């Protein structure tokens, strides 16, 4: 069967804007005990992955964030319906 619809798909690739360096003020920290894919142990939710403008979140179990490329925008934390992602100041301990 041939699909005659013209469409384009791409996968987010980390690093479009380069590595973050030392200028990021905030970074995301995941509480996996609240994260839906981790709690249910199956692919579910992944809204953080979907909305990350830098494509640095992996849709794996557990969810992983590549902090080398994360810009600290906080969109992942805002979109997480379970409140599993907190933005913490750089240099502070997790959570």
KOLGU-4560 file (N, C-alpha, C; in nm, 3 decimals, padded with zeros to 5 digits):
<recs>
<n_xx: 00.084 n_yy: -00.117 n_zz: 00.000 ca_xx: 00.000 ca_yy: 00.000 ca_zz: 00.000 c_xx: 00.090 c_yy: 00.124 c_zz: 00.000 mol: A seq: 1 type: UNK>
<n_xx: 00.061 n_yy: 00.215 n_zz: -00.089 ca_xx: 00.139 ca_yy: 00.336 ca_zz: -00.102 c_xx: 00.062 c_yy: 00.453 c_zz: -00.041 mol: A seq: 2 type: UNK>
<n_xx: 00.131 n_yy: 00.529 n_zz: 00.040 ca_xx: 00.071 ca_yy: 00.648 ca_zz: 00.100 c_xx: 00.098 c_yy: 00.766 c_zz: 00.008 mol: A seq: 3 type: UNK>
<n_xx: -00.006 n_yy: 00.820 n_zz: -00.053 ca_xx: 00.009 ca_yy: 00.930 ca_zz: -00.146 c_xx: 00.008 c_yy: 01.066 c_zz: -00.079 mol: A seq: 4 type: UNK>
<n_xx: -00.009 n_yy: 01.067 n_zz: 00.050 ca_xx: -00.006 ca_yy: 01.194 ca_zz: 00.122 c_xx: 00.138 c_yy: 01.241 c_zz: 00.137 mol: A seq: 5 type: UNK>
<n_xx: 00.158 n_yy: 01.367 n_zz: 00.113 ca_xx: 00.291 ca_yy: 01.423 ca_zz: 00.131 c_xx: 00.300 c_yy: 01.474 c_zz: 00.274 mol: A seq: 6 type: UNK>
<n_xx: 00.399 n_yy: 01.424 n_zz: 00.345 ca_xx: 00.417 ca_yy: 01.468 ca_zz: 00.482 c_xx: 00.564 c_yy: 01.462 c_zz: 00.517 mol: A seq: 7 type: UNK>
<n_xx: 00.597 n_yy: 01.536 n_zz: 00.616 ca_xx: 00.736 ca_yy: 01.536 ca_zz: 00.664 c_xx: 00.734 c_yy: 01.508 c_zz: 00.812 mol: A seq: 8 type: UNK>
<n_xx: 00.827 n_yy: 01.426 n_zz: 00.854 ca_xx: 00.842 ca_yy: 01.398 ca_zz: 00.997 c_xx: 00.989 c_yy: 01.408 c_zz: 01.030 mol: A seq: 9 type: UNK>
<n_xx: 01.014 n_yy: 01.458 n_zz: 01.146 ca_xx: 01.152 ca_yy: 01.461 ca_zz: 01.193 c_xx: 01.152 c_yy: 01.430 c_zz: 01.341 mol: A seq: 10 type: UNK>
<n_xx: 01.266 n_yy: 01.392 n_zz: 01.388 ca_xx: 01.283 ca_yy: 01.366 ca_zz: 01.530 c_xx: 01.364 c_yy: 01.479 c_zz: 01.589 mol: A seq: 11 type: UNK>
<n_xx: 01.327 n_yy: 01.527 n_zz: 01.705 ca_xx: 01.408 ca_yy: 01.633 ca_zz: 01.767 c_xx: 01.551 c_yy: 01.584 c_zz: 01.786 mol: A seq: 12 type: UNK>
<n_xx: 01.643 n_yy: 01.671 n_zz: 01.764 ca_xx: 01.784 ca_yy: 01.638 ca_zz: 01.782 c_xx: 01.846 c_yy: 01.735 c_zz: 01.882 mol: A seq: 13 type: UNK>
<n_xx: 01.910 n_yy: 01.683 n_zz: 01.984 ca_xx: 01.969 ca_yy: 01.774 ca_zz: 02.082 c_xx: 02.080 c_yy: 01.858 c_zz: 02.022 mol: A seq: 14 type: UNK>
<n_xx: 02.089 n_yy: 01.977 n_zz: 02.070 ca_xx: 02.202 ca_yy: 02.060 ca_zz: 02.035 c_xx: 02.186 c_yy: 02.153 c_zz: 01.919 mol: A seq: 15 type: UNK>
<n_xx: 02.065 n_yy: 02.181 n_zz: 01.876 ca_xx: 02.046 ca_yy: 02.277 ca_zz: 01.767 c_xx: 02.115 c_yy: 02.407 c_zz: 01.801 mol: A seq: 16 type: UNK>
<n_xx: 02.108 n_yy: 02.449 n_zz: 01.926 ca_xx: 02.168 ca_yy: 02.575 ca_zz: 01.968 c_xx: 02.303 c_yy: 02.553 c_zz: 02.039 mol: A seq: 17 type: UNK>
<n_xx: 02.351 n_yy: 02.431 n_zz: 02.040 ca_xx: 02.480 ca_yy: 02.402 ca_zz: 02.103 c_xx: 02.467 c_yy: 02.368 c_zz: 02.250 mol: A seq: 18 type: UNK>
<n_xx: 02.579 n_yy: 02.328 n_zz: 02.308 ca_xx: 02.580 ca_yy: 02.295 ca_zz: 02.451 c_xx: 02.548 c_yy: 02.419 c_zz: 02.534 mol: A seq: 19 type: UNK>
<n_xx: 02.489 n_yy: 02.395 n_zz: 02.648 ca_xx: 02.443 ca_yy: 02.504 ca_zz: 02.733 c_xx: 02.557 c_yy: 02.586 c_zz: 02.790 mol: A seq: 20 type: UNK>
<n_xx: 02.662 n_yy: 02.522 n_zz: 02.831 ca_xx: 02.771 ca_yy: 02.598 ca_zz: 02.893 c_xx: 02.738 c_yy: 02.626 c_zz: 03.038 mol: A seq: 21 type: UNK>
<n_xx: 02.787 n_yy: 02.739 n_zz: 03.089 ca_xx: 02.767 ca_yy: 02.768 ca_zz: 03.231 c_xx: 02.668 c_yy: 02.882 c_zz: 03.256 mol: A seq: 22 type: UNK>
<n_xx: 02.589 n_yy: 02.917 n_zz: 03.156 ca_xx: 02.499 ca_yy: 03.031 ca_zz: 03.173 c_xx: 02.359 c_yy: 02.994 c_zz: 03.219 mol: A seq: 23 type: UNK>
<n_xx: 02.323 n_yy: 02.866 n_zz: 03.222 ca_xx: 02.188 ca_yy: 02.826 ca_zz: 03.264 c_xx: 02.169 c_yy: 02.856 c_zz: 03.412 mol: A seq: 24 type: UNK>
<n_xx: 02.058 n_yy: 02.920 n_zz: 03.449 ca_xx: 02.027 ca_yy: 02.953 ca_zz: 03.589 c_xx: 01.953 c_yy: 02.842 c_zz: 03.661 mol: A seq: 25 type: UNK>
<n_xx: 01.862 n_yy: 02.776 n_zz: 03.589 ca_xx: 01.778 ca_yy: 02.672 ca_zz: 03.648 c_xx: 01.793 c_yy: 02.544 c_zz: 03.566 mol: A seq: 26 type: UNK>
<n_xx: 01.774 n_yy: 02.432 n_zz: 03.635 ca_xx: 01.779 ca_yy: 02.303 ca_zz: 03.565 c_xx: 01.665 c_yy: 02.214 c_zz: 03.614 mol: A seq: 27 type: UNK>
<n_xx: 01.614 n_yy: 02.128 n_zz: 03.526 ca_xx: 01.506 ca_yy: 02.039 ca_zz: 03.567 c_xx: 01.558 c_yy: 01.918 c_zz: 03.642 mol: A seq: 28 type: UNK>
<n_xx: 01.483 n_yy: 01.879 n_zz: 03.743 ca_xx: 01.512 ca_yy: 01.759 ca_zz: 03.821 c_xx: 01.383 c_yy: 01.677 c_zz: 03.825 mol: A seq: 29 type: UNK>
<n_xx: 01.393 n_yy: 01.550 n_zz: 03.787 ca_xx: 01.275 ca_yy: 01.463 ca_zz: 03.782 c_xx: 01.262 c_yy: 01.382 c_zz: 03.910 mol: A seq: 30 type: UNK>
<n_xx: 01.142 n_yy: 01.385 n_zz: 03.967 ca_xx: 01.108 ca_yy: 01.296 ca_zz: 04.079 c_xx: 01.039 c_yy: 01.175 c_zz: 04.015 mol: A seq: 31 type: UNK>
<n_xx: 01.115 n_yy: 01.070 n_zz: 03.994 ca_xx: 01.062 ca_yy: 00.954 ca_zz: 03.922 c_xx: 00.946 c_yy: 00.886 c_zz: 03.995 mol: A seq: 32 type: UNK>
<n_xx: 00.932 n_yy: 00.907 n_zz: 04.125 ca_xx: 00.820 ca_yy: 00.847 ca_zz: 04.197 c_xx: 00.687 c_yy: 00.911 c_zz: 04.158 mol: A seq: 33 type: UNK>
<n_xx: 00.692 n_yy: 01.028 n_zz: 04.092 ca_xx: 00.570 ca_yy: 01.095 ca_zz: 04.044 c_xx: 00.553 c_yy: 01.083 c_zz: 03.893 mol: A seq: 34 type: UNK>
<n_xx: 00.656 n_yy: 01.042 n_zz: 03.822 ca_xx: 00.657 ca_yy: 01.039 ca_zz: 03.675 c_xx: 00.573 c_yy: 00.921 c_zz: 03.625 mol: A seq: 35 type: UNK>
<n_xx: 00.472 n_yy: 00.949 n_zz: 03.544 ca_xx: 00.378 ca_yy: 00.847 ca_zz: 03.497 c_xx: 00.444 c_yy: 00.726 c_zz: 03.431 mol: A seq: 36 type: UNK>
<n_xx: 00.536 n_yy: 00.744 n_zz: 03.335 ca_xx: 00.597 ca_yy: 00.625 ca_zz: 03.274 c_xx: 00.671 c_yy: 00.537 c_zz: 03.375 mol: A seq: 37 type: UNK>
<n_xx: 00.739 n_yy: 00.599 n_zz: 03.472 ca_xx: 00.812 ca_yy: 00.523 ca_zz: 03.572 c_xx: 00.716 c_yy: 00.451 c_zz: 03.666 mol: A seq: 38 type: UNK>
<n_xx: 00.613 n_yy: 00.522 n_zz: 03.712 ca_xx: 00.517 ca_yy: 00.465 ca_zz: 03.806 c_xx: 00.441 c_yy: 00.349 c_zz: 03.743 mol: A seq: 39 type: UNK>
<n_xx: 00.396 n_yy: 00.367 n_zz: 03.618 ca_xx: 00.318 ca_yy: 00.263 ca_zz: 03.550 c_xx: 00.405 c_yy: 00.161 c_zz: 03.478 mol: A seq: 40 type: UNK>
<n_xx: 00.534 n_yy: 00.190 n_zz: 03.468 ca_xx: 00.630 ca_yy: 00.105 ca_zz: 03.398 c_xx: 00.584 c_yy: 00.070 c_zz: 03.257 mol: A seq: 41 type: UNK>
<n_xx: 00.533 n_yy: 00.172 n_zz: 03.188 ca_xx: 00.495 ca_yy: 00.155 ca_zz: 03.048 c_xx: 00.496 c_yy: 00.291 c_zz: 02.980 mol: A seq: 42 type: UNK>
<n_xx: 00.512 n_yy: 00.292 n_zz: 02.848 ca_xx: 00.513 ca_yy: 00.420 ca_zz: 02.775 c_xx: 00.380 c_yy: 00.493 c_zz: 02.792 mol: A seq: 43 type: UNK>
<n_xx: 00.383 n_yy: 00.603 n_zz: 02.860 ca_xx: 00.263 ca_yy: 00.683 ca_zz: 02.884 c_xx: 00.306 c_yy: 00.827 c_zz: 02.909 mol: A seq: 44 type: UNK>
<n_xx: 00.219 n_yy: 00.919 n_zz: 02.877 ca_xx: 00.241 ca_yy: 01.061 ca_zz: 02.901 c_xx: 00.349 c_yy: 01.119 c_zz: 02.810 mol: A seq: 45 type: UNK>
<n_xx: 00.472 n_yy: 01.132 n_zz: 02.857 ca_xx: 00.584 ca_yy: 01.189 ca_zz: 02.782 c_xx: 00.556 c_yy: 01.329 c_zz: 02.730 mol: A seq: 46 type: UNK>
<n_xx: 00.471 n_yy: 01.406 n_zz: 02.800 ca_xx: 00.445 ca_yy: 01.544 ca_zz: 02.758 c_xx: 00.571 c_yy: 01.629 c_zz: 02.767 mol: A seq: 47 type: UNK>
<n_xx: 00.656 n_yy: 01.600 n_zz: 02.862 ca_xx: 00.782 ca_yy: 01.674 ca_zz: 02.873 c_xx: 00.865 c_yy: 01.656 c_zz: 02.747 mol: A seq: 48 type: UNK>
<n_xx: 00.873 n_yy: 01.534 n_zz: 02.698 ca_xx: 00.945 ca_yy: 01.502 ca_zz: 02.575 c_xx: 00.881 c_yy: 01.573 c_zz: 02.456 mol: A seq: 49 type: UNK>
<n_xx: 00.749 n_yy: 01.572 n_zz: 02.450 ca_xx: 00.678 ca_yy: 01.631 ca_zz: 02.338 c_xx: 00.700 c_yy: 01.781 c_zz: 02.327 mol: A seq: 50 type: UNK>
<n_xx: 00.699 n_yy: 01.851 n_zz: 02.441 ca_xx: 00.705 ca_yy: 01.996 ca_zz: 02.439 c_xx: 00.845 c_yy: 02.055 c_zz: 02.454 mol: A seq: 51 type: UNK>
<n_xx: 00.945 n_yy: 01.975 n_zz: 02.481 ca_xx: 01.082 ca_yy: 02.028 ca_zz: 02.498 c_xx: 01.130 c_yy: 02.090 c_zz: 02.366 mol: A seq: 52 type: UNK>
<n_xx: 01.154 n_yy: 02.222 n_zz: 02.365 ca_xx: 01.196 ca_yy: 02.287 ca_zz: 02.241 c_xx: 01.337 c_yy: 02.251 c_zz: 02.196 mol: A seq: 53 type: UNK>
<n_xx: 01.417 n_yy: 02.197 n_zz: 02.287 ca_xx: 01.554 ca_yy: 02.160 ca_zz: 02.253 c_xx: 01.569 c_yy: 02.012 c_zz: 02.219 mol: A seq: 54 type: UNK>
<n_xx: 01.465 n_yy: 01.933 n_zz: 02.242 ca_xx: 01.472 ca_yy: 01.790 ca_zz: 02.212 c_xx: 01.573 c_yy: 01.715 c_zz: 02.296 mol: A seq: 55 type: UNK>
<n_xx: 01.587 n_yy: 01.754 n_zz: 02.422 ca_xx: 01.688 ca_yy: 01.693 ca_zz: 02.508 c_xx: 01.631 c_yy: 01.593 c_zz: 02.607 mol: A seq: 56 type: UNK>
<n_xx: 01.501 n_yy: 01.567 n_zz: 02.597 ca_xx: 01.437 ca_yy: 01.470 ca_zz: 02.686 c_xx: 01.417 c_yy: 01.340 c_zz: 02.610 mol: A seq: 57 type: UNK>
<n_xx: 01.460 n_yy: 01.230 n_zz: 02.671 ca_xx: 01.445 ca_yy: 01.099 ca_zz: 02.607 c_xx: 01.317 c_yy: 01.033 c_zz: 02.656 mol: A seq: 58 type: UNK>
<n_xx: 01.241 n_yy: 00.979 n_zz: 02.562 ca_xx: 01.116 ca_yy: 00.911 ca_zz: 02.598 c_xx: 01.144 c_yy: 00.765 c_zz: 02.636 mol: A seq: 59 type: UNK>
<n_xx: 01.216 n_yy: 00.752 n_zz: 02.744 ca_xx: 01.253 ca_yy: 00.621 ca_zz: 02.795 c_xx: 01.195 c_yy: 00.604 c_zz: 02.935 mol: A seq: 60 type: UNK>
<n_xx: 01.207 n_yy: 00.485 n_zz: 02.988 ca_xx: 01.167 ca_yy: 00.460 ca_zz: 03.126 c_xx: 01.292 c_yy: 00.420 c_zz: 03.202 mol: A seq: 61 type: UNK>
<n_xx: 01.340 n_yy: 00.499 n_zz: 03.294 ca_xx: 01.288 ca_yy: 00.629 ca_zz: 03.334 c_xx: 01.322 c_yy: 00.738 c_zz: 03.232 mol: A seq: 62 type: UNK>
<n_xx: 01.245 n_yy: 00.846 n_zz: 03.236 ca_xx: 01.268 ca_yy: 00.961 ca_zz: 03.150 c_xx: 01.404 c_yy: 01.021 c_zz: 03.185 mol: A seq: 63 type: UNK>
<n_xx: 01.480 n_yy: 01.061 n_zz: 03.083 ca_xx: 01.612 ca_yy: 01.120 ca_zz: 03.105 c_xx: 01.621 c_yy: 01.255 c_zz: 03.036 mol: A seq: 64 type: UNK>
<n_xx: 01.694 n_yy: 01.348 n_zz: 03.097 ca_xx: 01.715 ca_yy: 01.480 ca_zz: 03.040 c_xx: 01.865 c_yy: 01.500 c_zz: 03.020 mol: A seq: 65 type: UNK>
<n_xx: 01.905 n_yy: 01.537 n_zz: 02.899 ca_xx: 02.046 ca_yy: 01.564 ca_zz: 02.870 c_xx: 02.078 c_yy: 01.706 c_zz: 02.913 mol: A seq: 66 type: UNK>
<n_xx: 02.136 n_yy: 01.718 n_zz: 03.032 ca_xx: 02.164 ca_yy: 01.849 ca_zz: 03.089 c_xx: 02.277 c_yy: 01.922 c_zz: 03.018 mol: A seq: 67 type: UNK>
<n_xx: 02.355 n_yy: 01.852 n_zz: 02.935 ca_xx: 02.458 ca_yy: 01.920 ca_zz: 02.856 c_xx: 02.397 c_yy: 02.017 c_zz: 02.756 mol: A seq: 68 type: UNK>
<n_xx: 02.275 n_yy: 01.987 n_zz: 02.710 ca_xx: 02.210 ca_yy: 02.069 ca_zz: 02.609 c_xx: 02.085 c_yy: 02.142 c_zz: 02.659 mol: A seq: 69 type: UNK>
<n_xx: 02.034 n_yy: 02.106 n_zz: 02.776 ca_xx: 01.916 ca_yy: 02.170 ca_zz: 02.832 c_xx: 01.943 c_yy: 02.317 c_zz: 02.859 mol: A seq: 70 type: UNK>
<n_xx: 01.850 n_yy: 02.404 n_zz: 02.816 ca_xx: 01.867 ca_yy: 02.548 ca_zz: 02.835 c_xx: 01.800 c_yy: 02.599 c_zz: 02.962 mol: A seq: 71 type: UNK>
<n_xx: 01.724 n_yy: 02.511 n_zz: 03.031 ca_xx: 01.662 ca_yy: 02.550 ca_zz: 03.157 c_xx: 01.538 c_yy: 02.636 c_zz: 03.140 mol: A seq: 72 type: UNK>
<n_xx: 01.466 n_yy: 02.619 n_zz: 03.029 ca_xx: 01.349 ca_yy: 02.704 ca_zz: 03.002 c_xx: 01.231 c_yy: 02.673 c_zz: 03.094 mol: A seq: 73 type: UNK>
<n_xx: 01.221 n_yy: 02.548 n_zz: 03.143 ca_xx: 01.114 ca_yy: 02.510 ca_zz: 03.235 c_xx: 00.985 c_yy: 02.465 c_zz: 03.170 mol: A seq: 74 type: UNK>
<n_xx: 00.982 n_yy: 02.456 n_zz: 03.038 ca_xx: 00.860 ca_yy: 02.411 ca_zz: 02.970 c_xx: 00.824 c_yy: 02.270 c_zz: 03.013 mol: A seq: 75 type: UNK>
<n_xx: 00.922 n_yy: 02.184 n_zz: 03.029 ca_xx: 00.895 ca_yy: 02.045 ca_zz: 03.071 c_xx: 00.823 c_yy: 02.043 c_zz: 03.207 mol: A seq: 76 type: UNK>
<n_xx: 00.870 n_yy: 02.126 n_zz: 03.300 ca_xx: 00.809 ca_yy: 02.133 ca_zz: 03.433 c_xx: 00.667 c_yy: 02.187 c_zz: 03.425 mol: A seq: 77 type: UNK>
<n_xx: 00.645 n_yy: 02.286 n_zz: 03.340 ca_xx: 00.511 ca_yy: 02.344 ca_zz: 03.324 c_xx: 00.413 c_yy: 02.245 c_zz: 03.263 mol: A seq: 78 type: UNK>
<n_xx: 00.460 n_yy: 02.162 n_zz: 03.171 ca_xx: 00.372 ca_yy: 02.070 ca_zz: 03.099 c_xx: 00.346 c_yy: 01.940 c_zz: 03.174 mol: A seq: 79 type: UNK>
<n_xx: 00.428 n_yy: 01.907 n_zz: 03.272 ca_xx: 00.413 ca_yy: 01.781 ca_zz: 03.344 c_xx: 00.285 c_yy: 01.782 c_zz: 03.428 mol: A seq: 80 type: UNK>
<n_xx: 00.187 n_yy: 01.698 n_zz: 03.394 ca_xx: 00.061 ca_yy: 01.698 ca_zz: 03.469 c_xx: 00.074 c_yy: 01.642 c_zz: 03.611 mol: A seq: 81 type: UNK>
<n_xx: 00.180 n_yy: 01.568 n_zz: 03.636 ca_xx: 00.198 ca_yy: 01.507 ca_zz: 03.768 c_xx: 00.288 c_yy: 01.590 c_zz: 03.859 mol: A seq: 82 type: UNK>
<n_xx: 00.345 n_yy: 01.698 n_zz: 03.808 ca_xx: 00.436 ca_yy: 01.779 ca_zz: 03.890 c_xx: 00.564 c_yy: 01.705 c_zz: 03.924 mol: A seq: 83 type: UNK>
<n_xx: 00.606 n_yy: 01.616 n_zz: 03.834 ca_xx: 00.724 ca_yy: 01.534 ca_zz: 03.860 c_xx: 00.855 c_yy: 01.605 c_zz: 03.829 mol: A seq: 84 type: UNK>
<n_xx: 00.848 n_yy: 01.719 n_zz: 03.761 ca_xx: 00.970 ca_yy: 01.790 ca_zz: 03.725 c_xx: 00.974 c_yy: 01.923 c_zz: 03.799 mol: A seq: 85 type: UNK>
<n_xx: 01.080 n_yy: 01.944 n_zz: 03.871 ca_xx: 01.099 ca_yy: 02.070 ca_zz: 03.944 c_xx: 01.220 c_yy: 02.142 c_zz: 03.884 mol: A seq: 86 type: UNK>
<n_xx: 01.210 n_yy: 02.274 n_zz: 03.878 ca_xx: 01.324 ca_yy: 02.354 ca_zz: 03.833 c_xx: 01.399 c_yy: 02.398 c_zz: 03.957 mol: A seq: 87 type: UNK>
<n_xx: 01.527 n_yy: 02.364 n_zz: 03.962 ca_xx: 01.609 ca_yy: 02.403 ca_zz: 04.077 c_xx: 01.723 c_yy: 02.492 c_zz: 04.029 mol: A seq: 88 type: UNK>
<n_xx: 01.768 n_yy: 02.577 n_zz: 04.116 ca_xx: 01.878 ca_yy: 02.667 ca_zz: 04.082 c_xx: 02.005 c_yy: 02.587 c_zz: 04.059 mol: A seq: 89 type: UNK>
<n_xx: 02.083 n_yy: 02.629 n_zz: 03.959 ca_xx: 02.211 ca_yy: 02.564 ca_zz: 03.935 c_xx: 02.297 c_yy: 02.574 c_zz: 04.059 mol: A seq: 90 type: UNK>
<n_xx: 02.371 n_yy: 02.469 n_zz: 04.087 ca_xx: 02.459 ca_yy: 02.468 ca_zz: 04.202 c_xx: 02.394 c_yy: 02.415 c_zz: 04.329 mol: A seq: 91 type: UNK>
<n_xx: 02.260 n_yy: 02.400 n_zz: 04.329 ca_xx: 02.191 ca_yy: 02.346 ca_zz: 04.446 c_xx: 02.172 c_yy: 02.197 c_zz: 04.429 mol: A seq: 92 type: UNK>
<n_xx: 02.149 n_yy: 02.128 n_zz: 04.538 ca_xx: 02.127 ca_yy: 01.984 ca_zz: 04.535 c_xx: 01.993 c_yy: 01.955 c_zz: 04.467 mol: A seq: 93 type: UNK>
<n_xx: 01.979 n_yy: 01.833 n_zz: 04.413 ca_xx: 01.854 ca_yy: 01.791 ca_zz: 04.350 c_xx: 01.738 c_yy: 01.804 c_zz: 04.444 mol: A seq: 94 type: UNK>
<n_xx: 01.621 n_yy: 01.849 n_zz: 04.384 ca_xx: 01.495 ca_yy: 01.855 ca_zz: 04.456 c_xx: 01.505 c_yy: 01.936 c_zz: 04.578 mol: A seq: 95 type: UNK>
</recs>
